Amino acid sequence: MTTPRDLLIISMDVESGRTAEQGDLSLALAGAEVVDLLAARAIGLDGDHIVPGEETTLGDPLLDAAAASLVREAPYESVADWLWRRGQGLSASYQAVLEKEGQLVRQPRRGFSLRAGELMPADSPARRRAEERWRSEDPVLVLLAQALEGGDDDRSADAPDVADDSVATVLAAVNDALVELASVRQRRAIENAAFDNIWRGGV
């Protein structure tokens, strides 16, 4: 399993109550890919820019696709730019692949349940590995999950430390991107509300 796959499974754990917007999840998954690419030495960081490293097969089709999409000529892509470009629709891509593999399954219909047909993690070794990584408080997985849940000063004070500066740079970029996306959503909501008020006032 990979960090993006583990993050997806953890984020879709219905029993825990953890949920994430698809756009937020896509950004976090793109960040998780960078973390795994760093660990595989497929990339390095020059400041906050992604520098291609060794070209190798990573053993996961989604990570291989990520590596294949790297910008391999200077000026290299920043982590932030990668998150927005690679993250476009990424959660749907991961969900489709994991569903095809049987790692995600559709909830059975029960009466008139509105959640019928929703994807959820299958009872599988992959899920158990992800849950074990979560219970062991893997710093990267915990920090990515916390970023998806939004800012919380008390929780941030208890956040695990990340020793690798490159990984810390990636996680900071994910946090910044999620804050930016939340701001965009809030601005659009305000604009839509203002438009609705004007429309109603003109009727």
N, C-alpha and C positions, 0 to 999 in steps of 0.2 A: 504494500500500500504506500501511498504518497501523502504528503502533507495536504494538498488540495482535496484528495479523496477523503482523508480523515476529517478534515474541516467540514466538508459537505455532509458527511454522515452525522457528525456531532450537531451541526446546525439544523438538521432535519429530525432530530430526536423529539418526537411529539410528546413523549411522557415527561421530558424535562421542561417543556414549555418554551424552549428556545426556538425562536423563529427569526427569519431575516428577510428583508426585502431582496428581490432578485438582483437589483442593481448593486446593492451593498455587497451581497454575496459574491457577485461577479468580480468586483474590485478586490475583495479579500482572497478569492481563489487565484486571481492573477498575481497577487503578492505572495501567496503560498507557493506558486510555481517558481517565482524568483528565488525563494529560500531553498527549494529543492535543487534548482539549477546551480546555485552557489555551492551546495553540498557536493554535487556531482562534478564540480569544477568545469561545468559547461559554460559558465560565465564568471566574470569577476566584476567588481565595482571600481570605477575610477571616480572618486567623489560620489555623486549620486547618478552617475551614468553607467549603463550596462555594457560591459566590454565582453565580446564573445571569447570563449575559452576553447577547450578541447571539443572537437566534433565527435560525438559518441552516441551510441544508441542507449537510451536510458531505461528501456524495458517497460515503458508505459506509453501507450499511444498518445495520450493527452500531453504528457511531458515532452514526448518526441515532437509533437506538433508545436508546442511552445518553443522548443529549441530551434525548430526549423523556421520560425517566424521572427527570429532575432534580426535586428539591424546589424549587419556585419561590416559596415564601412563607416568611417568617421564622417561627420560627427555622430557619435553614438547616441542612442536613445536614453533619456533620463528614466529613472524608475517611475516617476509620476506619469510620464507620457506612455510608458509600457502599460501601466495599470489601466489607463483609459482606453488605449487601443486594444490590447489583448483582452481586457475585461468585457468588451462589447459582446453581450449574449453568452458569456462564458459559463454562467451557472446552468443555463439550458443545455449547453453542450455536455457538461459533466453529468447532468441528470440523465440525458439521453444515453450516454455510454454506460453509466452504471445501471440503468434500467435494463439495457440490452444484455449486460453481463449477469443480471439477476441480483445485483447488490442492492437495488431499490425495487420495491414492489408497490402495486396499487392497493390501497386499502379496500377491503371488500365492502359492498353496499350493505348497510344495516338499516332497514326501514327507510326513513326519509332523511337519513344523515346527510348534511351538506358537505361532509368531509369525504364522502364516498369517492373513490377513485383517486384520492390524493396520494402522491408518492410518499413512501416512508422507507427507512432502512430495513432490509431483510434481516432475519435472524441468521447471521452468517459469521464465519471467521473474520471477515473484513470488519464487520461492525464491532465484534468483540475486541479486535486489535485497536480500533479507533477509540473505543470506550476505555480500554486499558491505558492508552496513551493519555487520554483526558484525565483519568483518575490519578495517574502518576504526575499530573500537573506539568506536562511538557510545556516549557515556556512559550515556544512559538505558537503552539496550538491554543494555549490559554489566552495569549495576548491577541491573537487574531479573533478568537471568539468574543473576547471582551470588546474589541473594536466594533464588532458587528452589533453588540448590545448597546452601544452608545456610551458616551462619557459618564463617568461616575467617580467623583473625587475620592470617596472612601475606598472603592474597589481599586482605583489606580494606585493608591498608597500601598496596597497589598500585592501589586502586580509583580510577577517574577522578573528577575533580571536576565538579560540576554548578554552573554559575554562577547559574542562576535559583533564587531562594529558594523560590518556589512549587513548582517541580519537586522540589527537595530535600525539601520538606515532604511531598510525595506519596510519594516513595521511602522516606522514613523511616517513614511510616505503613504502607507495604507490608511493610517489614521487621518492624515491630512485630506486624502481623497474622499474618505467617508464623510468628514466634516463639510467638505465642499459640496458633495452631493446632497447632504441634508439641507444645506443653505439654499441650493437651487430649488429643492422641493418646497421649502418654506416660502421662498420668493414667488414661485408659481402659484402656490395656494393663496397667498395674499392678493396677487394680481387677479386670479380667477374670482376670488370673493368680491374684489372691488368691481370687476366687470359685471358680476351678478347683481350687485347693488345698483349699478348704473342702469342696467337693463330693466330691473324691476321698477326703478324710479321713473323710467320713461314710458312705462305701460299705463 
